[in-house]
Amino acid sequence: MLGRMLFETRPPDDPELTALLTGAYAELVRRYGAEGRSHLHPRATCLVALLDGHAVACGAVQPTDTAGTGEIKRMYVAAEARRRGVARALLTELERVALGLGHTRLRLSTGEENAQAIALYTAAGFTRTEPYGKYVRQPTVHCYAKDIGPITGHEETFTHPEAASPR
C-alpha cells in the first residue's frame, strides 16, 4: 500500500539521487557484473520518488539519437519500498516527463534475469523490440519500446462552483 508519494526532478549531483543511483549500480554489478554499469546521458532528466518524505526510488528519461524517442534509464526502487506500487507509479511519471520533453516513443532495456522488471514493463504496455545500441551484442539484455500518448486515468477535473449550480 502506498503512502504519500511525490516525484521531484533532481540534478545529477543531488545527494539523495546519488545514494539511490549507488544502490542501482551495486544491484546491476551484482546481477550482471561490471558491464551492467553505464552512466546517464548528461541531458537526462532525473526523478526521485519520495514516499512519506523519504527518497525511495529514482529513474531518468534521456535523449537518444532517434528524433522523438527517449530512453528510460536507472529505474530503481530501494529494497524497503518494493512491492508497494512505487515502480509502477514511477514508470507512469517517467512517461509524463517524456511527453513533456516532446518524446512520442520510449525505449528501455533490462536483463533477462530481471523478471520483476519485465513483468512491470509488459504490464505497462511496453513490447519487446530488437536490441539497439550496445545491446545488439548482448543476448541476455531484453529491449522494449512503447509509443506514448496522453496518459489517462490520473487527470483531475475541476468544475467551477458557479458552473455546477443553476442560476
C-alpha positions in Angstrom: 0.0 0.0 0.0 1.3 3.4 -0.9 1.7 6.3 1.4 2.1 9.9 0.3 4.1 9.8 -3.0 5.8 12.8 -4.5 8.1 13.0 -7.6 10.8 15.6 -7.9 13.2 16.4 -10.7 16.7 16.4 -9.2 20.1 17.5 -10.6 22.7 14.7 -11.1 24.7 15.7 -8.1 21.7 15.6 -5.7 22.8 13.6 -2.6 19.5 11.6 -2.4 19.6 10.8 -6.1 23.3 9.9 -5.8 22.6 7.5 -3.0 19.8 5.8 -5.0 22.0 5.5 -8.1 24.7 4.0 -6.0 22.2 1.3 -4.9 21.1 0.8 -8.5 24.7 0.4 -9.7 25.5 -2.0 -6.9 22.5 -4.1 -7.9 23.4 -4.0 -11.6 27.0 -5.1 -10.9 25.8 -7.9 -8.5 23.4 -9.2 -11.2 25.4 -8.6 -14.4 29.0 -7.9 -13.5 30.9 -4.7 -14.2 29.4 -4.5 -17.8 26.0 -3.8 -16.2 27.1 -0.4 -15.2 26.6 2.5 -17.5 26.2 6.2 -16.9 23.4 8.6 -17.6 23.4 10.9 -20.6 24.4 14.5 -19.5 21.0 15.8 -20.6 19.0 13.1 -18.8 16.1 14.3 -16.7 16.3 12.5 -13.3 13.4 11.9 -11.0 13.4 10.9 -7.3 10.3 9.4 -5.8 9.6 10.4 -2.2 7.4 8.1 -0.2 6.2 9.7 3.0 9.1 12.2 2.7 11.8 9.6 2.1 13.7 9.2 -1.2 12.9 5.6 -2.2 13.2 5.4 -6.0 14.7 7.0 -9.0 14.6 6.9 -12.8 15.6 9.0 -15.7 14.5 9.9 -19.2 17.3 10.6 -21.6 17.5 11.7 -25.2 18.5 9.2 -28.0 19.8 9.6 -31.5 16.3 9.0 -32.8 14.1 12.1 -33.0 11.1 11.8 -30.7 12.4 8.8 -28.8 13.5 8.9 -25.2 15.1 6.2 -23.2 14.2 5.2 -19.6 17.3 4.6 -17.6 18.2 3.7 -14.0 14.7 2.8 -12.7 15.5 1.7 -9.2 13.4 1.2 -6.1 15.1 0.7 -2.8 14.5 -2.7 -1.2 12.4 -1.3 1.7 9.9 0.3 -0.8 9.5 -2.7 -3.2 6.1 -4.4 -3.7 4.2 -1.3 -2.8 3.4 0.1 -6.3 6.3 2.6 -6.3 7.8 1.2 -9.5 4.5 1.4 -11.4 3.9 5.0 -10.2 7.5 6.0 -11.1 7.2 4.5 -14.6 3.9 6.4 -15.1 5.6 9.6 -14.0 8.6 9.0 -16.3 6.1 8.6 -19.2 4.6 12.0 -18.3 8.0 13.6 -18.1 8.9 12.1 -21.5 5.8 13.5 -23.0 6.7 16.9 -21.6 10.1 16.6 -23.2 8.5 16.0 -26.6 9.1 12.3 -26.8 6.4 10.2 -28.5 8.2 6.9 -28.1 10.1 5.4 -25.2 12.6 2.6 -25.1 14.4 0.7 -22.3 16.4 -2.3 -21.6 16.6 -4.8 -18.8 18.4 -8.1 -18.1 16.6 -11.3 -19.0 17.0 -12.4 -15.3 15.0 -9.4 -14.0 11.6 -11.0 -14.1 10.0 -8.2 -11.9 11.1 -5.5 -14.4 10.0 -7.5 -17.4 6.5 -8.0 -15.8 6.3 -4.3 -14.9 7.2 -3.1 -18.4 4.9 -5.5 -20.3 2.0 -4.7 -17.9 2.6 -1.0 -18.7 2.3 -1.6 -22.4 6.0 -1.9 -23.5 6.6 -4.6 -26.1 9.9 -6.4 -26.8 11.9 -5.0 -29.7 15.1 -5.7 -31.5 18.2 -4.8 -29.5 19.6 -1.3 -30.0 23.0 0.3 -29.5 25.4 -1.5 -27.3 22.7 -4.2 -26.5 22.9 -5.6 -30.1 25.8 -7.8 -28.9 24.3 -8.6 -25.5 21.9 -11.6 -25.9 21.0 -11.5 -22.2 19.6 -8.0 -22.4 15.9 -7.6 -23.4 14.9 -4.3 -25.1 11.4 -2.9 -25.0 9.6 0.1 -26.5 6.3 1.9 -26.2 4.5 4.6 -28.2 3.3 7.1 -25.7 0.4 9.5 -25.8 -1.7 11.3 -23.3 -1.9 9.2 -20.1 -5.5 8.8 -18.9 -6.9 7.9 -15.5 -5.0 10.4 -13.4 -6.4 13.7 -14.5 -8.1 15.9 -12.0 -11.2 17.7 -13.1 -12.4 21.0 -11.7 -15.9 22.3 -12.1 -16.2 25.9 -11.1 -19.0 26.2 -8.4 -20.9 28.7 -10.5 -20.9 26.3 -13.4 -22.3 23.5 -11.3 -25.2 25.3 -9.7 -28.2 26.5 -11.7 -29.0 30.2 -11.6 
